[in-house]
Amino acid sequence: MNVCVYTLGCRLNQCESEAIADSFAKEGFTIVEEQVPADLYVVNTCTVTSKAEQKARRMIRKFAELAPTLATGCYAQVNEQELKELSDNVIVVPLEKKAHLLKLALHLKACLVSGMDLKGGCLSFSDGKASVFDYDAASFSYHSRAYLKIQDGCDNSCAYCRVHIARGKAVSLQTEQVIERALALEASGFQEIMLTGVNLTMYDHQGEGLGGLLEKLLAKLSSSVRIRLSSMEPDHIDDRLLDVLTDRRMQPHFHIPVQSGSDHILKHVDRHYTISELSVILDRLRKAKNDPFLAADIITGLPGEREEDFAATRQFVIDQQFSFLHVFPFSPRPDTVLYKAKDRVTESLRDERALELRTISEQLHDAYRKRQVGKRTEVILQNRKGGYWYALSGNYLDVRVLSSPAFAREGMLLGGTFGQVIGKQTWMEFIPDATTL
């Protein structure tokens, strides 16, 4: 029977979805993409923006017309009733019960044998206690790299953010378990592991921190395994973390939720850093890696954002030469401090500012790709199409491999050189080292 796990939102959601898909695959279910008809759908939702919620509702309605559909994730946690009302074929699994889905496949197998249908099986399922760290996939249906969840929740209360309401306080997977799971992924042949969390840099933030974990993890992993970090909140990036990032196995790709280049706005929305402090961190990241891929999240139209605040943001991203910007027009979220803010920016101005930053982002991204031509790099093979392998570089650029070894496989690590940028496409040419061909 076919199962589709559809994911919206962050890399942590992707990680958890992969673990859910893996649990079904282990019990003999076939995992399919959204384009392939399925007998059961799982939609892992996001509540960061109203658009994310709107897309979740649209996909849930679409899937529910075809088969029983489980809705879970952050949106399901904070708006359970809203999703239940979409269709009689929708079954909502709140976030605190999401990890129970890891045992659902085994239950459904027994139900099918007894003659019960899938929807009845889902409704009859009741599992005991589950942990937010039960997500421990051994195989990955939708990615060629391994994902490892090491943190959940957030102790910050940014005035625009709803995620900490859905996910709760910060918790961390024990260091010994992180190492054990990473070694298991290495033994399975994975050559890159993405560490994920709601607020990754809050990992053990009252102890040795993320830097301490990485020191111990790198000491145990072999030289052939690379580590990539999901987004890193600036307020817990410390010297120990910055020092360990110099290890060659740490990928030169850093995603920073900047949100604004104005100290006035950062203080207004309760962000715990200043632009000068952030600039020091960005300089240290560049010293840790030679011209790393530096991506930033920016929110336009935050309440109280004056013209001079937006001008400061625009200048900051240009001065810092970010490699890419993820631009989000401000979306007021229920239950947050800014939901009913009176100093709102008009939607037209908010969207105009977002468009301007996205144009700048395209220019910065193009300039970054062109700087890479002729530089050495490593890539992870992802998929083969039209006679070529396509891959992802350590610094997060999509590449087309011009010549690949006969023994090439998905997830394999290759060294080589960046070739030319291909028109306005998002990928570059990649020339493997002659010794690998």
Secondary structure, 3 states (H helix, E strand, C coil): CEEEEEECCCHHHHHHHHHHHHHHHHCCCEEECCCCCCCEEEEEECCCCHHHHHHHHHHHHHHHCCCCEEEEEHHHHHCHHHHHCCCCCEEECCHHHHHHHHHHHHHHHHHHHCCCCHHHHHHHCCCCCCCCCCCCCCCCCCCCCEEEECEECCCCCCCCCCHHHHHCCCEECCHHHHHHHHHHHHHCCCCEEEEECCCHHHCCCCCCHHHHHHHHHHHHCCCCCEEEECCCCHHHCCHHHHHHCCCCCECCEEEEEEECCCHHHHHHCCCCCCHHHHHHHHHHHHHHCCCCEEEEEEEECCCCCCHHHHHHHHHHHHHHCCCEEEEEECCCCCCCCCCCCCCCCCHHHHHHHHHHHHHHHHHHHHHHHHHHCCCEEEEEEEEEECCEEEEEECCCCEEEECCCCCCCCCCCEEEEEEEEECCCCCEEEEEECHHHC
